[in-house]
């Protein structure tokens, strides 16, 4: 692949990472709204609380898996880009930011766990 195709692939992967965040974000916003208005509390039936946790866990696991795989694929694209001759300034910048791309996996995983723990504590304290 040439530089143009690799940059296009990298950008497509970035868009996929953003889209993978939409559904769980909407789900968390809806659950937060229900919690803030008192419709879901630790006094809510165990079945409903378990269902809510199941939704959040499933959404979190699926979206996090997609995003982490996407980061890994982005790094592969960057590695291929690094082997390309006569890179443009954009190509050079993407290669230089390889570490930042790898680091982006860390907050994805940490924030997913944080959301799950906070919801668990709220519903089951």
Secondary structure per residue as TSV (DSSP state, phi and psi in degrees):
chain	resnum	aa	ss	phi	psi
A	1	X	-	360.0	147.6
A	2	X	-	-91.9	176.2
A	3	X	H	-59.8	-43.6
A	4	X	H	-60.0	-44.1
A	5	X	H	-66.5	-39.3
A	6	X	H	-66.5	-41.1
A	7	X	H	-65.8	-40.3
A	8	X	H	-62.0	-43.9
A	9	X	H	-62.0	-43.2
A	10	X	H	-59.6	-44.8
A	11	X	H	-65.8	-37.8
A	12	X	H	-62.7	-39.8
A	13	X	H	-65.4	-37.8
A	14	X	H	-63.0	-42.6
A	15	X	H	-63.3	-41.2
A	16	X	H	-61.8	-37.8
A	17	X	H	-63.9	-41.0
A	18	X	H	-66.7	-44.8
A	19	X	H	-64.3	-33.2
A	20	X	H	-66.0	-18.7
A	21	X	H	-87.2	-16.7
A	22	X	H	-65.5	-54.3
A	23	X	H	-60.6	-48.3
A	24	X	H	-65.6	-31.2
A	25	X	H	-66.6	-43.5
A	26	X	H	-64.0	-42.4
A	27	X	H	-61.2	-46.6
A	28	X	H	-64.0	-38.0
A	29	X	H	-63.8	-41.1
A	30	X	H	-65.3	-42.2
A	31	X	H	-67.9	-38.7
A	32	X	H	-62.5	-41.2
A	33	X	H	-63.0	-42.6
A	34	X	H	-65.2	-39.2
A	35	X	H	-68.5	-42.8
A	36	X	H	-65.3	-29.6
A	37	X	T	-92.5	2.4
A	38	X	T	82.2	10.0
A	39	X	S	-79.8	-22.7
A	40	X	S	-129.5	119.1
A	41	X	-	-139.4	-176.9
A	42	X	T	-72.9	-8.0
A	43	X	T	-90.6	-8.1
A	44	X	S	-65.2	152.2
A	45	X	-	-55.0	146.9
A	46	X	H	-59.2	-37.3
A	47	X	H	-62.8	-45.8
A	48	X	H	-67.4	-41.9
A	49	X	H	-62.2	-40.9
A	50	X	H	-66.0	-39.4
A	51	X	H	-62.5	-44.4
A	52	X	H	-62.1	-46.0
A	53	X	H	-62.0	-40.3
A	54	X	H	-61.6	-41.9
A	55	X	H	-61.8	-47.2
A	56	X	H	-66.9	-42.9
A	57	X	H	-62.7	-47.5
A	58	X	H	-61.4	-48.2
A	59	X	H	-61.8	-42.4
A	60	X	H	-65.9	-44.1
A	61	X	H	-66.0	-47.3
A	62	X	H	-63.7	-47.2
A	63	X	H	-69.3	-38.0
A	64	X	H	-65.2	-41.4
A	65	X	H	-60.2	-44.5
A	66	X	H	-62.6	-45.8
A	67	X	H	-66.4	-40.2
A	68	X	H	-68.6	-39.8
A	69	X	H	-63.6	-37.3
A	70	X	H	-65.8	-40.2
A	71	X	H	-61.6	-44.6
A	72	X	H	-59.7	-44.1
A	73	X	H	-66.4	-35.8
A	74	X	H	-62.8	-39.0
A	75	X	H	-65.2	-39.5
A	76	X	H	-60.8	-41.3
A	77	X	H	-63.8	-42.8
A	78	X	H	-62.5	-41.3
A	79	X	H	-62.9	-39.1
A	80	X	H	-67.0	-38.8
A	81	X	H	-63.4	-37.4
A	82	X	H	-63.5	-25.8
A	83	X	T	-85.6	-6.0
A	84	X	S	-79.9	140.7
A	85	X	S	-82.3	151.6
A	86	X	S	51.9	60.4
A	87	X	-	-70.9	146.7
A	88	X	-	-75.4	170.6
A	89	X	H	-57.8	-36.3
A	90	X	H	-64.6	-46.1
A	91	X	H	-60.0	-42.6
A	92	X	H	-63.3	-39.0
A	93	X	H	-66.4	-42.1
A	94	X	H	-61.9	-42.6
A	95	X	H	-64.6	-41.4
A	96	X	H	-65.3	-29.2
A	97	X	T	-93.3	18.7
A	98	X	H	-55.6	-44.5
A	99	X	H	-62.2	-37.7
A	100	X	H	-65.9	-38.6
A	101	X	H	-63.0	-43.3
A	102	X	H	-63.8	-44.3
A	103	X	H	-62.1	-28.4
A	104	X	H	-60.9	-19.3
A	105	X	H	-69.3	-30.4
A	106	X	H	-62.3	-54.6
A	107	X	H	-65.4	-28.3
A	108	X	H	-60.2	-50.1
A	109	X	H	-67.7	-45.1
A	110	X	H	-64.1	-45.4
A	111	X	H	-68.5	-33.1
A	112	X	H	-63.2	-48.4
A	113	X	H	-62.1	-41.0
A	114	X	H	-58.4	-49.3
A	115	X	H	-60.0	-42.0
A	116	X	H	-65.9	-42.7
A	117	X	H	-66.0	-44.6
A	118	X	H	-62.1	-44.6
A	119	X	H	-64.8	-41.4
A	120	X	H	-59.6	-47.6
A	121	X	H	-62.2	-42.4
A	122	X	H	-63.4	-43.6
A	123	X	H	-81.1	-27.5
A	124	X	H	-120.2	12.9
A	125	X	-	-69.5	360.0
